[in-house]
Amino acid sequence: MIIMYVFVDLLGFHDVGVKIVSNIIVVILNYVFSKILVFKGEKHS
């Protein structure tokens, strides 16, 4: 929501494009944080 507010309301970017890019960023960050935080103690063999 912060990304949408900054880029659409403050900077005037097109809302659909920003929504697509922000969703991609959120998916990537979720993957990275899950690897770092959730699965840091597991070891795969």
Secondary structure, DSSP 8 states (H G I E B T S, - for coil): -HHHIIIIIIT---HHHHHHHHHHHHHHHHHHHIIIIISSS----
